[in-house]
Amino acid sequence: MTWLADTATSYDTVAESYAEFVSDALEEQPYLKAALTLFAAQVDGPAVDVGCGPGHFTAYLASLGVDASGIDLSPGMIELARRSHPGLRFEVGSMTDLALPDASVAGVLASWSLIHVPDEAVPAALGHFHRVLRPGGLLVIGYHVGVGTRLKTEGYGGHPMRVNVHLRQPWWLARRVREAGFAVDAEWLLNPEAEVSQGILFASRTPALRS
């Protein structure tokens, strides 16, 4: 699929600059840090950071005692994550074809990675999250709130990119999450006065996919 190749290539290109850009994200965004801290407190077992980028959130979860690993579509990001956090596990992979065993993790974090997945592929990604989570396992999704799709042609450090950024309304994402077999537990809206707000959705895996 073209969007997968474009996303991987784009983040390979900006890996170093992106890592610098997000290096202080948790210190600058206390509510985001609180969300990850809550995730860590509730997860009872291994967790996977899907779309982990340079591994900064993975490392934070690990610092809180979580058996955390990371997966990203970009080999460049994974190389950087392994170099920056040599004690943690990082693998190249796609959330639309997640290479993890069924019911193998207690938590899935997808922090602003679903934003590059087109609407028609979101159910497949959520289906994989449901499959790899244990019953009762926790899913946390960070996303951009809004309507429509924006083509990003220039990224961090001025490097060329070609990725679509999909903005979504909370009701739209919550509906897809429920349809995938999750119960929505909480929804947070960060920086609501910004041009593009940030949403965080907490959900738990129900025992079986709903028909």
Residue pairs with C-beta under 8 A, 6 or more apart in sequence:
1 121
3 116
3 117
3 118
3 163
3 164
4 73
4 94
4 96
6 162
6 163
7 73
7 74
7 116
7 163
8 73
8 74
8 75
9 162
10 152
10 155
10 160
10 161
10 162
10 163
11 18
11 53
11 72
11 73
11 74
11 76
11 77
11 161
11 163
12 74
12 75
12 76
12 77
13 76
13 155
13 159
13 160
13 161
14 155
14 156
14 157
14 159
14 161
15 54
15 74
15 76
15 77
15 79
15 80
16 80
16 157
17 155
17 156
17 157
17 159
18 53
18 54
18 77
18 155
18 156
19 53
19 54
19 56
19 80
19 84
20 156
20 157
21 156
21 157
22 53
22 54
22 56
23 56
25 32
25 56
26 32
26 33
26 36
26 56
26 57
26 60
27 33
29 190
31 188
31 190
32 142
32 190
32 198
32 200
33 60
35 140
35 142
35 188
35 200
35 202
36 57
36 60
36 61
36 109
36 140
37 64
38 202
39 47
39 61
39 107
39 109
39 138
39 140
39 202
40 47
40 61
40 64
40 65
40 66
41 64
42 107
42 138
43 66
43 106
43 107
43 137
43 138
44 106
45 67
45 105
45 106
45 107
45 134
45 137
46 66
46 67
46 68
46 69
46 104
46 105
46 106
46 107
47 61
47 66
47 67
47 68
47 69
47 105
47 106
47 107
47 108
47 109
48 68
48 69
48 70
48 71
48 100
48 105
48 107
48 108
48 109
48 132
49 55
49 57
49 58
49 61
49 68
49 69
49 70
49 71
49 109
49 111
50 70
50 71
50 95
50 98
50 108
50 109
50 110
50 113
50 129
51 71
51 72
51 73
51 95
51 110
51 111
51 112
51 113
51 114
52 58
52 70
52 71
52 72
52 77
52 81
52 90
53 72
53 74
53 77
53 81
53 113
54 77
54 80
54 81
54 84
55 70
55 80
55 81
55 82
55 84
55 85
55 88
55 90
57 109
57 111
58 68
58 69
58 70
58 81
58 85
58 88
58 90
59 68
59 84
59 85
59 88
61 68
61 109
62 68
62 85
62 87
62 88
66 107
68 88
69 88
69 89
69 90
69 91
70 78
70 81
70 88
70 89
70 90
70 91
71 90
71 91
71 92
71 93
71 95
71 98
72 78
72 81
72 90
72 92
72 93
72 113
73 92
73 93
73 94
73 95
74 92
75 92
78 90
78 91
78 92
81 88
81 90
82 90
91 99
93 99
95 110
95 113
95 114
95 117
95 125
95 128
95 129
96 117
96 121
96 124
96 125
96 128
97 128
98 125
98 128
98 129
98 131
98 132
100 128
100 132
101 132
102 131
102 132
103 131
103 132
103 133
103 134
103 135
104 132
104 134
105 132
105 133
105 134
105 137
106 133
106 134
106 137
106 138
107 133
107 137
107 138
107 139
107 140
108 129
108 132
108 133
108 137
108 138
108 139
108 140
109 140
110 125
110 129
110 139
110 140
110 141
110 142
111 140
111 141
111 142
112 142
112 143
112 144
112 198
114 122
114 125
114 141
114 143
114 166
115 143
115 144
115 165
115 166
115 167
116 163
116 164
116 165
116 166
117 125
117 166
118 164
118 166
119 166
122 176
123 176
123 179
123 180
126 176
126 177
126 179
126 180
126 182
127 180
127 209
129 139
129 180
130 180
130 181
130 182
130 205
130 209
133 139
133 205
134 205
135 205
135 206
135 207
136 204
136 205
137 204
137 205
138 202
138 203
138 204
138 205
139 177
139 182
139 201
139 202
139 203
139 204
139 205
140 200
140 201
140 202
140 203
141 173
141 177
141 200
141 201
141 203
142 198
142 199
142 200
143 168
143 173
143 198
143 199
143 200
143 201
144 165
144 166
144 167
144 168
144 196
144 197
144 198
144 199
145 167
145 168
145 169
145 170
145 189
145 196
145 197
145 198
145 199
146 167
146 168
146 169
146 196
146 197
147 167
147 168
147 169
148 167
149 164
149 165
149 166
149 167
150 164
150 165
150 167
151 162
151 163
151 164
151 165
152 161
152 162
152 163
152 164
152 165
153 160
153 161
153 162
154 160
154 161
155 161
167 196
168 199
170 187
170 189
170 199
170 201
173 199
173 201
174 184
174 187
174 201
177 184
177 201
177 203
178 184
178 210
179 210
180 209
181 205
181 206
181 208
181 209
181 210
182 203
182 204
182 205
182 206
183 203
183 204
183 206
184 201
184 202
184 203
185 202
185 203
185 204
186 201
186 202
187 199
187 200
187 201
187 202
188 199
188 200
188 201
188 202
189 197
189 198
189 199
190 197
190 198
190 199
190 200
191 197
191 198
